Amino acid sequence: MAFITGEVPFNPDTLPAKVVGIAADVGQHDSGLHQHQMAQLLFAPKGCMTISLEDQQSVLPPTRAAWIPPGINHRAIMRNVVSYRSIYFSPSLYADLNQIAALDRIQILSVNSLLSALIERMAFWSWDMPSQEQSTLLALFWQELQLAKPELLSLPLPKDPRLSTWWQQLEVGHTPPPPLNIMAKNIGASEKTISRIFSRDTGMPYQQWRQQWRLLAAIEFLAEGKSVSATAFLLDFSSDSAFISFFRQHIGETPNQFMR
């Protein structure tokens, strides 16, 4: 195990262990786009991080983890202090676990208290711990991972070059995407063109995409400790009740219920 800071370079592929766990307290940090030869389980018991792929973005509050298979380009972004837990697995370790189909693709998974405790324990394992000493907890971990519920907390990203500058500004400022008419004016294209781009690149109309962006941003703000009122204001909702209604409609729970 290593308890590291965001400034310490780390490459799990250079280590001989089949299971490598790390723990870190990370402030504002951007890992940059990268990949591993090992699979990765990424989890934050405190705080919230954003995981970006080449074609989508996902948010990880403390109730969710990301499973990232080997060879997948990804980028982890932390905007505030995050208690970061990452466990890397050699593919040979789980090659015979065919019953867990999720292992061959990236997934955002719900984390219950038992899985959270297992991740915490494994993140602090010694890297030279004999495999036979890991076997019991590993078996329980794979069982809980198989039972973990997939969550739809992802946002497909538009690829059209006309939107590249707009998207970069949106990422840096972390401000809500504007309504379609203002968006079209800012880009210098018609509303019809913007709608066609989003439907083609993301599979959803711009308004639906905008609402999904606001939902993921709401989860991130709440996980960072912002109040319902502050989150509603930052995301341009007309009132707290309008935000709560929006959140319940998409998640099935109120913001406070979801975070508990």
C-alpha positions as CSV (number, residue, x, y, z in Angstrom):
1,M,0.0,0.0,0.0
2,A,1.0,3.6,-0.5
3,F,-0.6,6.7,1.0
4,I,0.3,9.2,-1.7
5,T,-0.3,12.8,-2.6
6,G,-1.5,14.1,-6.0
7,E,2.1,15.3,-6.8
8,V,3.6,11.8,-6.5
9,P,3.9,10.0,-9.9
10,F,2.5,6.5,-9.7
11,N,2.4,3.7,-12.3
12,P,0.9,0.4,-11.1
13,D,2.1,-1.4,-14.2
14,T,5.7,-1.3,-12.9
15,L,4.9,-3.4,-9.8
16,P,4.9,-7.2,-9.7
17,A,1.9,-7.5,-7.4
18,K,-1.4,-8.8,-8.9
19,V,-3.4,-6.5,-6.6
20,V,-2.1,-3.0,-5.9
21,G,-4.0,-0.6,-3.6
22,I,-3.3,3.1,-3.1
23,A,-4.9,5.7,-0.9
24,A,-4.5,9.5,-1.2
25,D,-6.0,12.8,-0.1
26,V,-6.1,14.9,-3.3
27,G,-7.1,18.5,-3.7
28,Q,-7.5,20.1,-7.1
29,H,-6.0,17.6,-9.5
30,D,-6.2,16.5,-13.1
31,S,-4.6,13.2,-14.0
32,G,-4.6,13.8,-17.7
33,L,-5.7,11.2,-20.2
34,H,-3.9,7.9,-19.6
35,Q,-4.4,4.1,-19.4
36,H,-3.1,1.1,-17.5
37,Q,-2.3,-2.5,-18.3
38,M,-4.1,-3.4,-15.1
39,A,-7.8,-3.1,-14.5
40,Q,-8.8,-0.4,-12.0
41,L,-11.5,0.2,-9.4
42,L,-11.8,3.9,-8.5
43,F,-13.6,5.0,-5.4
44,A,-13.8,8.1,-3.2
45,P,-15.3,7.6,0.3
46,K,-15.2,11.3,0.8
47,G,-15.6,14.0,-1.8
48,C,-16.4,13.6,-5.5
49,M,-14.5,13.1,-8.7
50,T,-15.2,13.2,-12.4
51,I,-14.1,10.4,-14.7
52,S,-13.7,11.4,-18.4
53,L,-13.3,9.0,-21.3
54,E,-12.8,9.9,-24.9
55,D,-16.5,9.9,-25.6
56,Q,-18.2,10.3,-22.2
57,Q,-18.0,11.7,-18.7
58,S,-19.1,10.2,-15.4
59,V,-19.4,11.5,-11.8
60,L,-18.3,9.5,-8.8
61,P,-19.9,10.6,-5.4
62,P,-19.1,8.5,-2.3
63,T,-21.8,6.0,-3.1
64,R,-20.4,5.0,-6.5
65,A,-17.2,3.4,-7.9
66,A,-15.9,3.1,-11.4
67,W,-14.6,-0.2,-12.8
68,I,-12.1,0.6,-15.6
69,P,-10.8,-2.3,-17.7
70,P,-7.2,-2.5,-19.0
71,G,-6.2,-0.3,-21.9
72,I,-9.1,2.2,-21.6
73,N,-8.0,5.9,-21.9
74,H,-9.4,7.8,-19.0
75,R,-8.9,11.0,-17.0
76,A,-9.7,11.7,-13.3
77,I,-10.5,15.2,-12.2
78,M,-10.9,16.4,-8.6
79,R,-12.0,20.0,-8.0
80,N,-11.9,19.8,-4.2
81,V,-10.3,17.6,-1.5
82,V,-11.1,14.0,-2.3
83,S,-10.2,10.8,-0.2
84,Y,-9.1,8.7,-3.2
85,R,-9.0,4.9,-3.2
86,S,-7.8,3.0,-6.2
87,I,-7.2,-0.7,-6.6
88,Y,-5.5,-2.2,-9.6
89,F,-5.9,-5.8,-10.7
90,S,-3.8,-7.9,-13.0
91,P,-6.1,-9.3,-15.7
92,S,-4.8,-12.8,-15.0
93,L,-6.2,-12.6,-11.5
94,Y,-9.8,-12.5,-12.7
95,A,-9.5,-14.2,-16.1
96,D,-11.6,-17.2,-15.0
97,L,-14.4,-15.0,-13.5
98,N,-16.5,-15.3,-16.6
99,Q,-19.7,-14.9,-14.6
100,I,-18.9,-11.2,-14.1
101,A,-19.6,-9.9,-17.5
102,A,-19.0,-6.3,-16.3
103,L,-15.3,-6.8,-16.1
104,D,-14.8,-6.2,-19.9
105,R,-16.3,-2.7,-20.0
106,I,-16.2,0.5,-17.9
107,Q,-19.1,0.7,-15.4
108,I,-20.3,3.0,-12.7
109,L,-21.4,0.8,-9.8
110,S,-23.3,1.4,-6.6
111,V,-21.2,0.8,-3.5
112,N,-22.9,-0.6,-0.4
113,S,-21.3,-0.5,3.1
114,L,-19.7,-4.0,2.7
115,L,-18.1,-3.2,-0.6
116,S,-16.9,0.1,0.7
117,A,-15.2,-1.6,3.7
118,L,-13.6,-4.2,1.4
119,I,-12.2,-1.4,-0.9
120,E,-10.9,0.4,2.1
121,R,-9.1,-2.7,3.4
122,M,-7.6,-3.6,0.0
123,A,-6.4,0.0,-0.6
124,F,-4.2,-0.3,2.4
125,W,-2.8,-3.8,1.7
126,S,0.9,-4.2,1.6
127,W,2.0,-4.7,-2.0
128,D,4.1,-7.7,-1.1
129,M,1.3,-9.5,0.8
130,P,1.3,-13.2,-0.1
131,S,-1.7,-14.0,-2.4
132,Q,-2.9,-16.8,-0.1
133,E,-3.5,-14.1,2.6
134,Q,-5.6,-12.1,0.2
135,S,-7.8,-15.0,-1.2
136,T,-10.6,-14.9,1.3
137,L,-11.3,-11.1,1.1
138,L,-10.7,-11.2,-2.7
139,A,-13.4,-13.9,-3.1
140,L,-15.8,-11.7,-1.1
141,F,-14.9,-8.6,-3.1
142,W,-15.6,-10.3,-6.5
143,Q,-18.9,-11.6,-5.1
144,E,-19.9,-8.1,-4.0
145,L,-18.7,-6.5,-7.2
146,Q,-20.9,-9.0,-9.2
147,L,-23.9,-7.9,-7.1
148,A,-23.2,-4.2,-7.4
149,K,-26.0,-2.3,-9.3
150,P,-24.8,-0.4,-12.4
151,E,-25.7,3.3,-12.3
152,L,-26.5,5.6,-15.3
153,L,-24.4,8.5,-14.2
154,S,-22.7,9.3,-17.5
155,L,-22.8,12.0,-20.0
156,P,-21.9,11.4,-23.7
157,L,-19.7,14.1,-25.1
158,P,-20.1,15.9,-28.5
159,K,-17.2,15.5,-30.9
160,D,-17.9,18.1,-33.5
161,P,-14.9,20.5,-33.7
162,R,-17.3,23.5,-33.8
163,L,-18.0,22.8,-30.1
164,S,-14.5,22.1,-28.9
165,T,-13.8,25.6,-27.6
166,W,-17.3,25.8,-26.0
167,W,-16.8,22.5,-24.3
168,Q,-13.4,23.5,-22.9
169,Q,-14.8,26.7,-21.5
170,L,-17.7,24.7,-20.0
171,E,-15.3,22.3,-18.3
172,V,-13.0,25.0,-16.9
173,G,-15.9,27.3,-15.6
174,H,-18.1,24.4,-14.5
175,T,-21.1,26.7,-15.3
176,P,-24.4,25.3,-16.6
177,P,-24.9,25.0,-20.4
178,P,-27.2,27.8,-21.6
179,P,-30.6,27.2,-23.2
180,L,-30.6,26.2,-26.9
181,N,-31.2,29.7,-28.3
182,I,-28.4,31.2,-26.3
183,M,-26.1,28.3,-27.1
184,A,-26.7,28.6,-30.8
185,K,-26.0,32.4,-30.7
186,N,-22.7,31.8,-28.8
187,I,-21.6,29.2,-31.2
188,G,-22.7,31.1,-34.3
189,A,-24.9,28.3,-35.6
190,S,-28.6,27.8,-36.0
191,E,-30.6,26.0,-33.3
192,K,-31.4,23.3,-35.9
193,T,-27.7,22.8,-36.5
194,I,-26.9,22.5,-32.8
195,S,-29.7,20.1,-32.3
196,R,-28.5,17.9,-35.2
197,I,-24.9,17.9,-33.8
198,F,-26.0,16.7,-30.3
199,S,-28.4,14.1,-31.6
200,R,-25.7,12.7,-33.9
201,D,-22.8,12.9,-31.4
202,T,-24.5,12.0,-28.1
203,G,-27.7,10.2,-29.1
204,M,-29.9,12.8,-27.3
205,P,-31.3,16.2,-28.1
206,Y,-29.5,19.3,-26.7
207,Q,-32.1,20.0,-24.0
208,Q,-32.0,16.4,-22.7
209,W,-28.1,16.5,-22.8
210,R,-28.2,19.8,-20.8
211,Q,-30.5,18.3,-18.2
212,Q,-28.1,15.3,-17.8
213,W,-25.2,17.7,-17.4
214,R,-27.1,19.6,-14.6
215,L,-28.0,16.3,-12.9
216,L,-24.3,15.1,-12.8
217,A,-23.2,18.6,-11.6
218,A,-25.9,18.5,-8.9
219,I,-24.5,15.2,-7.6
220,E,-21.0,16.6,-7.6
221,F,-21.9,19.8,-5.8
222,L,-23.9,17.9,-3.2
223,A,-21.1,15.4,-2.6
224,E,-18.7,18.3,-2.1
225,G,-21.0,19.4,0.8
226,K,-22.9,22.2,-0.9
227,S,-26.4,22.7,0.4
228,V,-29.6,22.1,-1.7
229,S,-30.1,25.9,-1.9
230,A,-26.6,26.6,-3.1
231,T,-26.7,23.8,-5.6
232,A,-30.1,25.0,-7.0
233,F,-28.6,28.5,-7.4
234,L,-25.4,27.4,-9.1
235,L,-27.4,25.3,-11.6
236,D,-29.8,28.2,-12.4
237,F,-33.0,26.6,-11.0
238,S,-35.8,29.0,-10.3
239,S,-36.2,27.7,-6.7
240,D,-35.1,25.0,-4.3
241,S,-38.4,23.2,-4.8
242,A,-37.9,23.2,-8.6
243,F,-34.4,21.7,-8.2
244,I,-35.7,19.0,-5.7
245,S,-38.5,18.1,-8.1
246,F,-36.0,17.8,-11.0
247,F,-33.7,15.7,-8.9
248,R,-36.5,13.4,-7.8
249,Q,-37.8,13.0,-11.3
250,H,-34.4,11.8,-12.6
251,I,-33.0,9.8,-9.6
252,G,-36.2,8.7,-7.8
253,E,-35.1,10.3,-4.5
254,T,-34.7,13.8,-3.1
255,P,-31.1,15.2,-3.0
256,N,-30.8,14.6,0.8
257,Q,-32.1,11.0,0.5
258,F,-29.7,10.3,-2.4
259,M,-26.6,11.5,-0.4
260,R,-27.6,9.6,2.7
